[in-house]
Amino acid sequence: MSRLAQVFSNLPEGQKAFIPFITAGDSGLDNTYALMQTLVSNGADVIELGVPFSDPMADGPVIAKSHERAVADGVSLHDVLDLVKKFRQSNNTAAIVLMGYLNPIEVFGYQAFADAANESGVDGILVVDMPPEEAHDLKQCLDGVDIDFIFLVAPTTTNDRLASLANIASGFVYFVSLKGVTGAGHLDIDSVNANLARIRQFIDLPVGVGFGIKDAATAKAVSVSADAVIVGSSLVSFIEKYATDRDKMLASVGALSAEISAAIK
């Protein structure tokens, strides 16, 4: 059983997984490592690490700027894998998912990347700009090292596409609760619930919901139907705001994480 599968199977009945997102290397790799420890200490079950990329087209302004800052500091995919390896020296329980774009993985090489990710202790990969129709080769490499391949599902995803995703996705699926980019819009809980019911007609995996979840109240509302709650922009905003004050950064990220975790568990 993969570490991601263990996370979901070990949740007590009625509790949901908390999946915070931060961009690796934003404000420095040492700060990211400290943030990872803080997130776990405040209820994170899975940490979604953004791999810095120069053209983060699927991300809203807050997270896009975090990519820009990390790229400007020269943070690479190799650095992110080293960071995960360092984290694994003290934690083998929390799952780690890398979320990013295809280009750095192609440059790395599919098999070399899969092997390096496995050696580092990565549990899942989400490639924002890789459609399932083009994912066969990468999936083979990831399957060979038991790393889950996670895919995005949108409100506009057709039933046929959901049926196709059921044959390739593993770990969990990430439901994008809003049309648009990260951090955008107002969350419609009724629409989320209807879409989750539709997704589950085709895909027998946990479903995490992200985009538009900014606080404990929205997290709690989403958690009624979701298997996991994914929060990014609100946390990344603290990293930007307190980039030069590590204590305040960790305290703010920790406090929001604790509130959200308590609301869904």
N, C-alpha and C positions, 0 to 999 in steps of 0.2 A: 504494500500500500504506500502510495506517495505521501510525502509530508503534507501536501495540500489536502489530500483525502483524509488524512488523520486529523487535521485541524477541524474539518467539518464533522467528521464522525465522533469526535471527542466533545463537541459542544453539548452541554446539558440541554434537555428538552426545553424548547421555548426560547433558548438563547440564540443569538445570531452572531456571525463573525464580523469583526471590525477590521477593515482594510484601509489604513491611511496611505496616502500617496505623498512622496516628496521626490524632488529631483536630485539625483546623486551629484554631489559636488557643489550644489548651490550654497554659497557662503563658505565653501571649503570642505574637503573630504573629511577632515577631522570633526567638523561640526556635524556632517551627515552621519558619521559613526555615532556621535553622542546623541543625535536625534533618534537614530534607530533604537538605541538602548532606552531612551525616554519613551518612545512610542510603545515598546514592549512592556515597559514598567507601568504604563497607563492603559493597558487593555488591548493592544494590537495583537491580532491573531495572525495576520498576514501583513507584510510590508510590501507595498508596491513602489519599486524604485524606478524613477524615470531615468532613462539613458540619454544624456545630453545630445541634442541634435541641432544642427544649424537652421533647419526649416521645419519647426514643429507645427505643421499645418492644422492638425486636429485639436490643438490646444488654444484656449482663450488667452487673453493678455497676461494674466497673473502667472500661469504656468509657462507660457511662451517666454516671458522675461526671465524666468528661472533657468530655462534652457540657455538663453543668451548669456547669462552670467556664468554658468558652468562652462559653456563652450569657450567663452573669453578667457577663462582660467585654464584652458587646455585639458579639461577632464575628458577622458576617452572611455570607450567600452572596456578596455583592459583595466583602467583604473576602477571602474565600477565592479568588475569581477574580483579584483584584489580587495575591494571594500567588503564584498560579501564574504570572501574567505576570512577576512579579519573578524567579521561579525560571528562567523561560525565557530571561532575559537572559544566563544563564551556562550553561544546560544544555538542549540540544535532543535529547538521546539517550534519557534515562529517560522512560518513559511515566507520565502522571498520570491517575489515575482518581478521580473524585469519588464518594464513597459517602454517601448520605444519604436523606432522606425527602422525600415529594412536596410537602408544603405550601410550602416556600420556593420551589420551582420554579414552582408554580402562581401564587404571588404575583408572581414575577418575570415570568411569561408564557413559554410554551413557546418561541416563536420568538425572543423577546428573549434568553432564557437560552441557547439553542443558539448564537446569534450571539456573545454575550458569552463563552461558554465556548470557542468556536473561536478568537476573537480572543486570549484569554488563553493558549491553548496546552494546553487540556484534551484528553485523548485518549479517555476513556471515562466513562460515567455508569452508576452502579448505584443504582437507586431502590428501597430496601428494601420499601416498602409499595405498590408499583405492580405489580399482577398483569399478565401479558402480555395478557390479554383487554382491558385498559384502556389499553394502551400505544401504540396505533396513531398517535395524533396527535403525541405526543412523539417517537416513532420517526421519523416523517416529517421533523420539524424537525432531529433529530440526523443523519439520513441526508443531509440537504441540505448539511451542513457536515462530513461524513465523521467524525463522532464515534461511537465504538462504544457500543452499548447492551448492557450486561452484566446477566445475570439470575442469581438464586440458584436452586440446585437442592438439594433436601433428600433425605434417605433415604426420605422418604414421598412424594416426587414420583412420580406415576404415569407409565407408559409413554406414555399418550396426551398427558399434559402435556409430556413430553420431546419428543415429535414436534411439538407445537405450538411449543415454544421454539426448535426448530431453524429455524423460519421467521422468527424475529424477533431472536434473539440474535446478537451479533457480538463480536469481540475475543477473549473467552474466556467460559466459564461458571464460576461460583463455586459449588463444591460445599460445602455446609454439612455437615461430617462428623459432627455431633452433633445430636440433637434438643434443642431448647432455645435459650438465648441465648448470646452470645459469652462465651468464657472458662469454659464449663461442662463438667463431666463428664470421663470418661476415654475416650481415643481407642482405638477398635477397628480396628486396621489391616486385618484380614481383611474386615471390613464395608466399610471404605473401598474396598479393592481391588475387591470385588464390585460396589459401586455405580458405580465408575468404569467398569468393563467394561460395565455396563448403560447408562450415559449415552452411551458411545461407540457403542452400537448405533444411536443416534438422532441424535446431535449431532456434527458434524464440526468441532469447535472445540477449542482447548486447554482443559484443565480445571484450574482452580486449586482447591486444597483449603485451607479455613480452619476455624476453631473448634477448640480443643483442642490446637493446636500451640504448645508452650510453650518448647521448647529445640531444640538441634541434633539430639539423638537422635531425637525424634519427627519433626522435619523430614526427617531422612534416611530414616526408615522410610516416611513418606508419599511422598517423592520417587521411590521405586522405580516407582510407577504414575502419579503425578500429573505434570502438565506444569508446575505452579507450586505453590509453598508460600506460604501467606498467614499472617502472624503479626501479631497486634494486641495482645491484652491484656497480654502479657509486656512489650512495649515501652512501652505506655501506663502501666504500673505504675511504670516508672522515671521517666517524666515527672512523675507525681504525687509520687513519693518525693523527687525532687530538684528540685522546682519552684523553689526559691530558690537552687539551686546549679547554675548552667548548665554549668560544667565537668564536674561529676559526671554530670549528665544526659546530656550528649553522649558522654561516655566510656562510660557504661553502655549506652546505646542502640547506640553504635558497636560495642562489644565483642560484644554478643549478635548483632547483625546480621552481623558478620564470621564468628562461629561458625556461624550458620545457613547463610550463603552458602557457606562452605567445605564444609559437610556435604552440600550438594546440587549442587555443581559440581565 
